[in-house]
Amino acid sequence: MQPVRRRQVASALIICLLAFITGCNSHPALASTMYVAKSSLNTPSSMVENTNLIAIEAENFASQHLDHKRRWLVMSEDTSTHNYPDADLPHYETASGKSYIEILPDTRVNHYETLVRGENFSAQGGNVAVLTYPVYFDKPGKYYVWSRAFSTGSEDNGVHIGLNGHWPETSQRVQFCHGKHKWTWSSAQRTIGNHCGVPNTISVNVPTKGVHTLMISMREDGFELDKLLLTQDVNYQPRGKGIAAKRLAPPPLQEKTELFGIKQYKRIIKPESFKFDKTNNGFEATLALGHKDRGSSSLIVVTLHDTHQNVQPIEFTIRINDKIIGNFKNNSSITLNNEFYFITDKVNLSKGDVIRVTVTNPGDVLSIKKIKSLWQALVISRSQ
């Protein structure tokens, strides 16, 4: 490695970094962060050239462990001060997203300072200060890994990369020799024959399509990491701050569209499940209960009332077998299609019990279509 003298910073120097609670091993706001391949549709074609690219902001790790001696800390203008040994000023203004991570304390800046294995140096990946990043890969295969780092000395320019709890030889000992005192990209691996690293050699093999955990761990303390970029193109060369990181954005789930007042229930029974028989001024709907309906429950009638179509309220009488357990009217509402909920006392239901709902309207002759449009459901509730 090429020794470079670093300036010493007074202990009173204020350095912005993320405040953390001693012993906390996770980044709670980002525990579910996931990254996906960024297609050429979202990035200038001159940068992508038909390759799968995945960009990860280093500060967006999901968890951290083995951090009792050294710890990755987030550096940004919004983070608090610290008093750990650190020999340089923060560089968040020129970092991607104006935020990055640094592993501290930094007690070995240059080669002549004491090396303590397992404390300020780790020859193998996965032994000190391990970070995890869930990543979604569109396809399996070999991915070359680029790191964007800031190095000012000869002993703050190395890191290890792993995948799914393993630390393959192909992704350990990322090395930065050139581009000191500025953010620099490297995919070079330090070897016995080349201490500055063989270019474009850091890689991981992703076994399957889907989510895999990319990992980094300390090689040298004081290492500052801004961004990671994965590509299947061996000839790809990141420039500047690289492409923007893209979070996995799943499609929205189906939202509730009716029965908003029902919080928990055993079963929702739609009018279509009942058998309708005509009466003098309405209908009687019947339904035999099944095995899953057994137990102590309340019954909830859910109706709508449309004042433009009904002048008189609809009356509902509920019977279990031949016993009346509820009688309700959905009175007029000034809000069209407003939901009404009528709740009976608890009853003990058994398999084979017959629910009879008599629906009448004193002022109108009702049609089955009309009843079904206003009677939303009969709900068998869960016992409170």
N, C-alpha and C positions, 0 to 999 in steps of 0.2 A: 504494500500500500504506500501511497505517497503522503508523507507527513505534511500537514499544513498547520501552522500555528494558529490557535484560536485566541481571541481576546477574552480575558477574564472579566466577568461582570460582577460588580459590587453586590453584596448580599442584600442590600436594600432595594435593588432594582425591582420594579413592579412588572410582573409578567402575567399576561392574561391567560387563564386556563380554566377548565371546567372544575367547579367545586364538586367534591364528591364526599360521600360519607365513608369513613374508615370501615373496611370490611365488606362494603357493598360490592358485589362482583358482577353487576349487570348494568346495562344502560337502559333503564326502564321504559323510556319514551320510544325506544327503537327496537324493542324486543321482538317485534314481528316484522321488521323490515325485510323485504325480499327484493332482489334485483333480477331483471330479465334482459335477454338479448335485445339490443337496440337495432332496429332494421334500418336499411338505407332510406326508407321513406321519411324517417324522422331526422336524418343527419345528412349533410352535404355528401353527394356521391363521391367527391374527390377524397373524402376521408374514409369511406367505408368500403367501396369497391367490392360489393357482393359478399361481404364477410359478416359473420355473427360477431357483434361486439357487445361486451358487458362492461359497464363502468360502475365503480363502487366508490362512494365517498368514504374515506378511511374512518371518519368520526362516527359513521352510522353502523357501528358494530352492534350485534345482538347480545353478546355476553362477554365477560372477561373472567378468567380464573388463573390460578397459580401466580397471583399478583401480590404476594405478601412481601417480596423484596423489591420488585420493580413493577410499575404500573403504567399503562397507557392512559394519558390524560388528554382531554380535548382542549385545544387552544383556539380561542376566538376573542373578538372584542367584547363579547357579552359574558365571558367567564371571569371567575374571581382570581385573586392573586395566590401565590404560593411561595414557600421558602425552601424548596428543594434545590440541591446543587444543579445548576444549569448554566452553561457557559455562553449562551447567546441569547439575543433578543427574539421575541416572537415574530413570525412571518405571515400572519393570517391575512394581511392585506393583499398579498399576491397569491394566496392559496385558492384552490377551486372552492367556491362557496364561502370564501373567507373563513375557513375553519379547517383544522387538521389535527393530528394526534402526535404526541411525543412521549417516549418512554423515559420516566424519571424515577428516582434521582439519577443524574448523570455524573458519574465519578471517574470515568476514564474517557478523556477527550482525545488524547494523542498516545502514540505508541509507548512513550517513555513512562507513562503513568501505570500504576499497579493493576494488573489483570487479576480479577477474582472470578474463577469459574463458578457458574451457577448463581452469580450475583450481578456483575456488570458485563458478563460475557457468557454466551451459551453456544457451544459448538454444534449442538443438535437442536432441531426444531421440536417444539412442544414441551419444553422444560420450564420456561419462564414467561410469564405474562402472555397468555394465549387469548386471542380474540376470535370470535366466530361471526360469519356473515352467511345467512341463508341466501342461496342463489338459485334461480330457476334457469335451467339450460334447455333451449329448444331442441338441441340434438346432442348426442354423446360425441366423444372423440377427444383429441388432443387440443388443449387450449394453451397458448403462450400467454404468460402473465407479465404485465408491465407494472412497475411501481413508480410513482412520482414522489420523490423525496428531496429533502433539503439537508445538505451535509456541509459542515465547516471544518471538520478535522479528519484524522486518519482512522479514528476508532468510533465513529458514529455513523457509519455508512453501510451497515449490513443488517439483514433481516431474513427470517425463514418464512416459507409459505407451505401450507398443508391443505389436505382435502379429506373431509369425512373422518377426522380423527387420526389420519395417517400423515406421515411426513416423508414423502418419496424423495429419493436422491435428486430427482430432476427439478425440484422446486425449492431446495434449501440453498442457503448462502447467496441470496441476492446481494449484489455488490455495486457500490457507487464509488468510482474514483474521479471521474471527470465532472465538470460542471459544478464546482464548489461555489458556496455562497449564493445559490439560486435554486429554484425548483427544477429538477432534472428527471427525465424518464430513464429507466434502465430495465432490461430483461437479461442482464448479464449474471452469470454464475461464477463465483470465485472457485478456482481450482488450484491444485498444487503447482501446476505449471503456469498459471496466469492469475496472480493475486488481484488484478483489476477486473477479472471476470471475462468469460467468453460471451460475446454479444448474442442476443436472441436465443437463449438456451433455457431460461426458466419456464417450466411447463407443468401442467397437471393433466391427467387422463380422467375424463368424466365418463363413468361406466354406462350411464343410462340417461335418457331424457327425463327431466323432472328436477326436483329440488335437491341440491347437494350443499354441504357446508364448507365454504372456503374458510381457511384459517390463517392467521399470522401469529408469530411469536418472536420474542426478542432474540437477536444475535448479539447486538451491541447496545448498551444503554445510550440515551441521548438521540436515538434514531428518530427522525421526524418524517411522518408519512402523510401525504395529502390525498392520494387516490390510487386505486387499482384498476387495471384494465385487462380484460381477457379477450383474446382473439384466436381464431383458428387459422389465420393467415400469418405464416412465418415471416413474411416480408413487410408486415404492417409496422408503421412507425408513428407513435403518437406525437402530437405537436401541441405546444401551448398547454392549456389546461385539459386537453382531451375532450371527448364527447361528454355530454351531460349524463349523469346517472339517471336511470329510469326505474322507478318503483313498480312492482307488480300491482296492477290495478284490476282486481277481479270484477266481473260484471255484477250489477246490483242484484240482490236477492228479491224474491217476490215479497211485496209488502201486503199487509192486511188491508183488505178493501171493504170489509163488512164486519158487523158484530164487534165494533170497537169497544163496547162496554164489557165484553166477556173476557175475563182475565185468565180463568182456568176452567176446564170442563172435561168430562168424560167423553161426551159425544155431542156433535151438532147434527140435528136431524132436519133436513130440508123438507118443505111441503111435498116435494115430488116423491118422497119415500112413503107417504101416507096413502091409504085408499080413501077416496072421496065418495060419499053418498049424499044425494040431494035430500034436503029437508024442506019444510014449508017456507022458511025465510033465510035459507042459507045452505050450509053443508055440514056434514059430520065427517071428520077425518080420523081414521083408525090405524094403529100400528102395534104389532106385537113385539115386545122387548126380547132381546137376546141375552145370552149368557154374560156378556161383558157389561151389560147395563145393571147388573145386580148391585145391591147395597143401598146405603143411606144417601139420598141425594135430594137436591131441590130441582124443580123444573123452572126454566126461564123461557118465557114467550118473547120473541123479538119481532117487533112489527115496525112498519113504516106508516106514516099518515100523509097523504097528499091532499091538502085542503082544496085543490082545484078540481079534484075528481070525486071526493067523498064529502057530502054535507053532514051526514050522520056518522058517529063513531062506530067502528066495528066491535062487536062483543065476542069475547073468547071464553068458553067454559071448558075447563080441563077435568077429565075424569081418569082415574086409574081403575080399570075394570068398570064398575058402576058407581064408584064413590067420587063425588065432586071434591076436588082439592084446590080449585082456583077459579075465579071469575073476574075477568078484566075488560076494560074498555080502553082502546087507544084514542084518547081525546084529541081534538083538533090541535094542530100546532101551526104557529106562524112561519115555521121553517119547513120548507118543502123537503120531503124524504128524510125527515128527522127520525132517528131510531128511538123506539120505546122498549123498555125492558120491564117485564112483569114477572116477579119471582114468587113461587109458592113456598109454603113451609116444607121442611124436610119430610120425605116419605121413604119407606123401605120398599125398594123395587126388587122384583124377582123375575127370573126368566119365564116368559110366557105371559106376563102381565100385559094387558091391552090398554094403551093410551088412546083416549077418545077426546078429540078437540072439536067442539061444536063452534062454528063460526056463523054469526048472524049480523044482520044490519037492518034495524027497524024501518029505515026509510028507503032502502034500495033493494032491488033484486040483484044479488051478487052472482058473478060468474066465477068459475074455477080459475080462469086466467087472472081476474081481478084479485081474488083471494091470494093467489100465489105471488102476485106482484107486491102485495102489502105485508103478508105474513112471511117474514124472512126465515125464521127457524124456530124449532123447539130445542132447547139446550138442556141436556142432563148435566148438572153441575157436579164438580168434585166437592166432597164434604170439607167444610172449613175447619 
